[in-house]
Amino acid sequence: MNTSFFESFLGKNYRVYFILFLCALIIGIKLGTLIPLLSLILESQGYSNTQIGINVIAQPIATILFVRVTPVIIHKYGLSRSIIIAQFVTVILYFTFPIFDGLTSWFIIRFLIGFAGALAWNAFDTWMLSMADDTNRGKIITVYNLVFVGGFALGPVMLSYTGIEGWLPFIVIASLSFCATIPLLTLNIETPQLPKHSAMPVFLSIVAAPTIFGAAILVGLEDVMFVAFLPIFLIQNNLSQELALQYVTIAIVGGLIFQPLVGYLLDKYNNNRLILNVLIVFTFISPIMVSLNLNNFYICILFLIIWGGASSSIFICALTMLGERYSASELAGATAILVMVFECGSVLGPVVGGRAMDIFGPYGFIYTISSITFIFLTIAIYRSIWR
C-alpha cells in the first residue's frame, strides 16, 4: 500500500498524524494499565470501594480545576513541548507511587497526574483539529479515538504480565510515558503555529454551544455509568457474571464498529447535527430495549451493539463540531472546556448512578441513563430547529 493512499485518506499531514496516533496508542495503554493497577492495590490493602472511588476521581477533578491553565501553557510553549512536558512530569510521578504508599498520598499524586494528563489531552486535540479540515476531520478524530481506546483495552492485558506487586508495573508505565515522547524529541515534526491565545469564558462558552458541550458531559456520564453499573445491573437481574462481562465487551465492540462509519458520514455529509441527533436517539432507546429483552439473547445483543456504538460516537461528533465552530486562536481554550465538561460527567456519573440504584434497585441504572439522555436529546433537537 503506497503513501498516496494514506495521503488521500488522512490528508497531506498524514505522517504527523501517524506519530500522534502512535503517541495516543501508548498513552492509552499506560492509562488502561494504571487505573486498574491502583484500584487492585488499594483493594488488596483493605480499602473500601467508596475510598477507592474517591481516589479515582482525583484525576478528573484536576482536569476540571485547571481548565484555564492548560491553554495558556500550550500557547506559551507550543503543542509538541506541552506534550513532552506532560509526559516527563508523569514519568516522575509514576515512580512516587511505591515510595509514598497510602490513600492520601496517592490522591495527591493522581491529582497531579490529572493535571499533566489534561495538558497532554488538550494539546493532542488542539493539534489534530488545527491541521484537519472539512474533508478529513471526521476520519482523523475517528482513527485517533479508535487507537486510544484500543490502547486502553490493552492495558489490563499488560497488567496480567506485570502483576500488581512491587516496582515492575510502575516501571513499565513510566517507560511507556517516556516512549510517547521519543518521536516528538527525535523527529523533525512541523507543528501548527497557534495564534495569540484568546481566553474563553467557561460558562458563556457552554451556554453559547450547549449541544457541543452537552454532548461531552453526556458521554462522560454514560461512559462511567456504563462500565461501572451495567455489569451490576445484569447480575442483579439473574445473569451470570461471565455473561454480564461478555455483554459489556460486546457493547465495546459495537463502539469499534460504529466509529469508522460515523467518521465517514461526518466527512461525507454536511449535517453533523442530524447525525448527532440520530446517535442520541439510539443511545436513548437502546438501554430501554436491553432492559426489556434480557431474556432474548439476540435482541439484547443487537441493542448492546447499537448502544455501545452510538454512545461512543457522540464524542466524535462533538469534537468535529468543535473544530468547525472555533477559530485557531480559540481552539485550545475550547478543547480544554470540552475536556473539563467531559470530566464533570465522569465525576457525577458514579455518584448519580450509584445513588439511583440504591433508591430504585438495579433498574435505577436504566432510569438514570435514559432520563439524562432524553433531557439532552430534547436540548439537541430544540437547538437543531432553532438554528
C-alpha positions as CSV (number, residue, x, y, z in Angstrom):
1,M,0.0,0.0,0.0
2,N,1.7,3.2,-1.1
3,T,1.9,6.6,0.5
4,S,-0.7,8.1,-1.9
5,F,-3.4,6.0,-0.2
6,F,-2.6,7.4,3.2
7,E,-2.4,11.0,1.8
8,S,-5.8,10.6,0.2
9,F,-7.3,9.1,3.3
10,L,-5.7,11.4,6.0
11,G,-4.5,14.4,4.0
12,K,-1.1,15.9,3.3
13,N,-0.1,15.8,7.0
14,Y,-0.6,12.0,7.3
15,R,3.0,11.5,8.6
16,V,2.3,13.8,11.6
17,Y,-1.0,12.0,12.2
18,F,0.8,8.7,12.3
19,I,3.1,10.0,15.1
20,L,0.2,11.4,17.0
21,F,-1.7,8.1,16.7
22,L,1.3,6.2,17.9
23,C,1.6,8.5,20.9
24,A,-2.2,8.1,21.6
25,L,-1.8,4.3,21.5
26,I,1.0,4.4,24.0
27,I,-0.8,6.8,26.3
28,G,-4.0,4.6,26.1
29,I,-2.0,1.5,27.1
30,K,-0.5,3.2,30.1
31,L,-3.8,4.6,31.3
32,G,-5.5,1.3,30.8
33,T,-2.8,-0.2,33.0
34,L,-2.6,2.4,35.7
35,I,-6.3,2.7,36.6
36,P,-7.0,-1.0,37.4
37,L,-3.5,-1.4,38.9
38,L,-4.1,1.3,41.6
39,S,-7.6,0.0,42.3
40,L,-6.4,-3.6,42.7
41,I,-3.6,-2.5,45.0
42,L,-5.9,-0.4,47.2
43,E,-8.4,-3.3,47.3
44,S,-5.7,-5.7,48.4
45,Q,-4.8,-3.3,51.2
46,G,-8.3,-3.4,52.6
47,Y,-9.7,-0.1,51.4
48,S,-13.4,0.1,50.7
49,N,-15.0,0.6,47.3
50,T,-16.0,4.1,48.4
51,Q,-12.5,5.1,49.3
52,I,-11.2,3.6,46.1
53,G,-13.8,5.6,44.1
54,I,-12.9,8.8,45.8
55,N,-9.2,8.2,45.0
56,V,-10.1,7.6,41.3
57,I,-11.8,11.0,40.8
58,A,-8.7,12.9,41.8
59,Q,-7.6,12.9,38.1
60,P,-10.9,14.3,36.6
61,I,-11.1,16.9,39.5
62,A,-7.6,18.2,38.4
63,T,-8.8,18.4,34.8
64,I,-11.8,20.5,35.9
65,L,-9.8,22.9,38.1
66,F,-7.1,23.6,35.6
67,V,-9.2,24.2,32.6
68,R,-7.9,27.8,32.2
69,V,-4.2,26.8,32.8
70,T,-3.6,24.2,30.1
71,P,-4.4,26.5,27.1
72,V,-2.0,29.2,28.4
73,I,0.8,26.6,28.7
74,I,0.1,25.3,25.2
75,H,0.2,28.8,23.6
76,K,3.4,29.7,25.6
77,Y,5.4,26.5,24.9
78,G,3.8,25.1,21.8
79,L,1.9,21.8,21.2
80,S,4.9,19.4,21.0
81,R,6.7,20.8,24.0
82,S,3.5,20.8,26.1
83,I,3.0,17.0,25.4
84,I,6.7,16.3,26.2
85,I,6.4,18.3,29.5
86,A,3.3,16.5,30.4
87,Q,4.8,13.0,29.8
88,F,8.0,13.8,31.7
89,V,6.0,15.0,34.6
90,T,4.0,11.8,34.7
91,V,7.2,9.7,34.4
92,I,8.5,11.2,37.6
93,L,5.1,10.9,39.3
94,Y,4.7,7.2,38.5
95,F,7.9,6.4,40.4
96,T,6.4,8.1,43.5
97,F,3.5,5.6,43.9
98,P,5.7,2.9,45.5
99,I,7.6,5.4,47.6
100,F,4.6,7.3,49.1
101,D,2.2,4.5,49.8
102,G,-1.2,5.5,51.2
103,L,-4.6,6.8,50.2
104,T,-3.9,10.5,50.8
105,S,-0.5,10.4,49.1
106,W,-2.0,8.6,46.1
107,F,-4.8,11.1,45.9
108,I,-2.3,14.0,45.6
109,I,-0.2,12.1,43.1
110,R,-3.2,11.2,41.0
111,F,-4.4,14.8,41.2
112,L,-1.0,16.0,39.7
113,I,-1.1,13.3,37.1
114,G,-4.7,14.5,36.2
115,F,-3.3,18.0,35.5
116,A,-0.5,16.6,33.3
117,G,-2.9,14.3,31.5
118,A,-5.3,17.3,30.9
119,L,-2.4,19.2,29.4
120,A,-1.5,16.3,27.0
121,W,-5.1,15.7,26.1
122,N,-5.7,19.4,25.4
123,A,-2.6,19.6,23.2
124,F,-3.4,16.4,21.2
125,D,-6.9,17.6,20.4
126,T,-5.8,21.1,19.5
127,W,-3.0,19.8,17.3
128,M,-5.3,17.5,15.3
129,L,-8.1,20.0,14.9
130,S,-5.7,22.7,13.8
131,M,-4.4,20.5,10.9
132,A,-7.7,18.9,9.9
133,D,-10.3,20.5,7.6
134,D,-13.8,19.7,6.5
135,T,-12.7,16.9,4.1
136,N,-10.9,14.7,6.7
137,R,-11.8,16.0,10.2
138,G,-14.2,13.1,11.0
139,K,-11.8,10.5,9.8
140,I,-8.9,11.9,11.8
141,I,-10.9,12.1,15.0
142,T,-12.3,8.6,14.5
143,V,-8.9,7.0,13.9
144,Y,-7.4,8.9,16.9
145,N,-10.2,7.7,19.2
146,L,-10.1,4.1,17.9
147,V,-6.3,4.0,18.5
148,F,-6.6,5.4,22.0
149,V,-9.5,3.1,23.0
150,G,-7.6,0.1,21.6
151,G,-4.6,1.0,23.6
152,F,-6.8,1.5,26.7
153,A,-8.2,-2.0,26.2
154,L,-4.7,-3.5,26.0
155,G,-3.8,-2.0,29.5
156,P,-5.4,-4.8,31.5
157,V,-3.5,-7.3,29.3
158,M,-0.3,-5.6,30.1
159,L,-1.2,-5.8,33.8
160,S,-1.7,-9.5,33.6
161,Y,2.0,-9.8,32.7
162,T,3.5,-7.3,35.1
163,G,1.3,-8.2,38.1
164,I,0.4,-5.6,40.8
165,E,3.2,-6.1,43.3
166,G,6.5,-4.1,43.6
167,W,8.1,-1.6,41.3
168,L,7.7,-3.5,38.0
169,P,4.2,-2.3,36.9
170,F,5.2,1.3,37.7
171,I,8.5,1.0,35.8
172,V,6.6,-0.3,32.8
173,I,4.0,2.5,32.9
174,A,6.8,5.2,33.3
175,S,8.6,3.6,30.4
176,L,5.5,3.9,28.2
177,S,5.2,7.6,29.1
178,F,8.8,8.1,28.1
179,C,8.3,6.2,24.8
180,A,5.5,8.6,23.9
181,T,8.0,11.4,23.8
182,I,10.6,9.8,21.6
183,P,9.0,10.6,18.2
184,L,8.4,14.2,19.3
185,L,12.1,14.5,20.6
186,T,13.8,12.8,17.7
187,L,11.8,13.5,14.6
188,N,11.6,16.8,12.8
189,I,7.9,17.4,13.2
190,E,6.3,20.6,12.0
191,T,3.7,21.8,14.5
192,P,0.9,24.2,13.7
193,Q,1.6,27.8,14.7
194,L,-1.2,28.9,17.0
195,P,-2.3,32.5,17.0
196,K,-2.2,34.5,20.2
197,H,-4.2,32.9,22.9
198,S,-7.8,34.1,23.1
199,A,-9.2,33.4,26.6
200,M,-12.7,31.9,26.6
201,P,-15.2,32.4,29.5
202,V,-16.2,28.9,30.5
203,F,-19.8,29.4,31.5
204,L,-20.6,31.7,28.5
205,S,-18.9,29.3,26.1
206,I,-21.0,26.4,27.3
207,V,-24.2,28.4,27.1
208,A,-23.3,29.6,23.5
209,A,-22.7,26.0,22.3
210,P,-24.9,23.8,24.6
211,T,-25.1,21.0,22.0
212,I,-21.3,20.5,21.7
213,F,-20.5,20.7,25.4
214,G,-23.7,18.9,26.5
215,A,-22.6,16.0,24.3
216,A,-19.3,15.9,26.1
217,I,-20.8,15.8,29.6
218,L,-23.4,13.2,28.4
219,V,-20.5,10.9,27.1
220,G,-18.7,11.4,30.4
221,L,-21.7,10.4,32.4
222,E,-22.5,7.5,30.0
223,D,-19.0,6.0,29.9
224,V,-18.5,5.8,33.7
225,M,-22.1,4.6,34.5
226,F,-21.9,2.1,31.7
227,V,-18.7,0.4,32.7
228,A,-19.4,0.7,36.5
229,F,-23.1,-0.3,36.7
230,L,-24.1,-2.3,33.6
231,P,-22.5,-5.5,34.9
232,I,-24.1,-5.0,38.3
233,F,-27.5,-4.3,36.7
234,L,-27.2,-7.5,34.6
235,I,-26.0,-9.7,37.5
236,Q,-28.8,-8.4,39.8
237,N,-31.2,-9.4,37.0
238,N,-30.0,-13.0,37.3
239,L,-27.5,-13.1,34.6
240,S,-24.2,-14.8,35.4
241,Q,-21.1,-12.8,36.0
242,E,-19.4,-14.3,33.0
243,L,-22.3,-13.4,30.7
244,A,-22.6,-9.9,32.1
245,L,-18.9,-9.2,31.3
246,Q,-19.4,-10.6,27.8
247,Y,-22.3,-8.2,27.3
248,V,-20.1,-5.3,28.3
249,T,-17.4,-6.5,25.8
250,I,-20.0,-6.8,23.1
251,A,-21.1,-3.2,23.6
252,I,-17.5,-2.0,23.4
253,V,-17.1,-3.9,20.2
254,G,-20.1,-2.0,18.9
255,G,-18.2,1.2,19.6
256,L,-15.3,0.0,17.5
257,I,-17.7,-1.0,14.6
258,F,-19.7,2.3,14.6
259,Q,-16.9,4.9,14.8
260,P,-15.4,4.4,11.4
261,L,-18.9,4.6,9.8
262,V,-19.7,7.8,11.8
263,G,-16.4,9.4,10.9
264,Y,-17.1,8.7,7.2
265,L,-20.6,10.2,7.5
266,L,-19.3,13.3,9.2
267,D,-16.9,14.0,6.3
268,K,-19.4,12.9,3.6
269,Y,-22.5,14.9,4.7
270,N,-22.5,18.4,5.9
271,N,-25.2,17.8,8.6
272,N,-23.4,16.9,11.8
273,R,-26.4,17.9,14.0
274,L,-28.6,15.4,12.3
275,I,-26.0,12.6,12.7
276,L,-25.6,13.6,16.4
277,N,-29.4,13.6,17.0
278,V,-29.7,10.1,15.5
279,L,-26.9,8.8,17.7
280,I,-28.6,10.3,20.8
281,V,-31.9,8.7,19.8
282,F,-30.2,5.3,19.6
283,T,-28.5,5.9,22.9
284,F,-31.9,6.7,24.5
285,I,-33.7,3.7,23.1
286,S,-31.0,1.1,23.5
287,P,-30.9,0.8,27.3
288,I,-34.7,0.6,27.4
289,M,-34.7,-2.2,24.8
290,V,-31.9,-4.1,26.6
291,S,-33.8,-3.9,29.9
292,L,-37.0,-5.2,28.3
293,N,-35.3,-8.1,26.5
294,L,-32.8,-9.5,29.0
295,N,-34.2,-13.0,28.3
296,N,-33.9,-12.6,24.5
297,F,-30.3,-13.1,23.7
298,Y,-30.3,-11.9,20.1
299,I,-32.3,-8.7,20.7
300,C,-30.2,-7.9,23.7
301,I,-27.0,-8.3,21.7
302,L,-28.3,-6.2,18.9
303,F,-29.2,-3.2,21.1
304,L,-26.0,-3.6,23.2
305,I,-24.0,-3.1,19.9
306,I,-26.2,-0.1,18.9
307,W,-25.9,1.3,22.5
308,G,-22.1,1.0,22.6
309,G,-21.7,2.2,19.1
310,A,-24.0,5.2,19.3
311,S,-22.8,6.5,22.7
312,S,-19.1,6.2,21.9
313,S,-19.6,8.1,18.6
314,I,-21.3,11.1,20.3
315,F,-17.9,12.5,21.4
316,I,-16.6,12.2,17.9
317,C,-19.5,14.4,16.7
318,A,-18.8,16.9,19.5
319,L,-15.1,17.2,18.7
320,T,-15.8,17.5,14.9
321,M,-18.4,20.3,15.6
322,L,-15.9,22.0,17.9
323,G,-13.2,22.1,15.1
324,E,-15.7,23.6,12.7
325,R,-17.0,26.2,15.1
326,Y,-13.9,27.8,16.7
327,S,-11.0,29.7,15.2
328,A,-7.4,28.7,15.7
329,S,-6.9,31.2,18.5
330,E,-9.9,29.8,20.4
331,L,-9.3,26.1,19.7
332,A,-7.0,25.3,22.7
333,G,-9.4,27.0,25.1
334,A,-12.4,25.4,23.5
335,T,-10.9,21.9,23.7
336,A,-9.9,22.5,27.3
337,I,-13.5,23.3,28.2
338,L,-14.7,20.2,26.3
339,V,-12.3,18.1,28.3
340,M,-13.5,19.8,31.5
341,V,-17.2,19.1,30.9
342,F,-16.4,15.5,29.9
343,E,-14.6,15.1,33.3
344,C,-17.5,16.7,35.1
345,G,-19.7,13.9,33.7
346,S,-17.1,11.4,34.8
347,V,-17.2,12.7,38.4
348,L,-21.0,12.9,38.5
349,G,-21.7,9.5,36.8
350,P,-20.7,7.2,39.7
351,V,-22.5,9.4,42.3
352,V,-25.8,9.8,40.4
353,G,-25.9,6.2,39.0
354,G,-24.9,4.6,42.3
355,R,-27.5,6.7,44.3
356,A,-30.3,5.9,41.9
357,M,-29.6,2.2,42.1
358,D,-29.6,2.4,45.9
359,I,-33.1,4.0,45.8
360,F,-34.7,2.2,42.9
361,G,-32.8,-1.0,42.8
362,P,-31.0,-2.3,39.6
363,Y,-33.4,-0.5,37.3
364,G,-32.3,2.8,38.8
365,F,-29.4,2.5,36.3
366,I,-31.7,2.4,33.3
367,Y,-33.9,5.2,34.7
368,T,-30.9,7.4,35.2
369,I,-29.1,6.9,32.0
370,S,-32.4,7.1,29.9
371,S,-33.6,10.2,31.7
372,I,-30.3,12.1,31.2
373,T,-30.1,11.1,27.6
374,F,-33.7,12.2,27.0
375,I,-33.0,15.6,28.5
376,F,-30.1,16.1,26.2
377,L,-32.0,14.8,23.2
378,T,-34.6,17.5,23.9
379,I,-32.0,20.2,24.0
380,A,-30.2,18.9,20.9
381,I,-33.5,18.7,18.8
382,Y,-34.5,22.2,20.0
383,R,-31.2,23.6,19.0
384,S,-31.4,22.0,15.6
385,I,-34.8,23.5,15.0
386,W,-33.8,26.9,16.4
387,R,-30.7,27.1,14.2
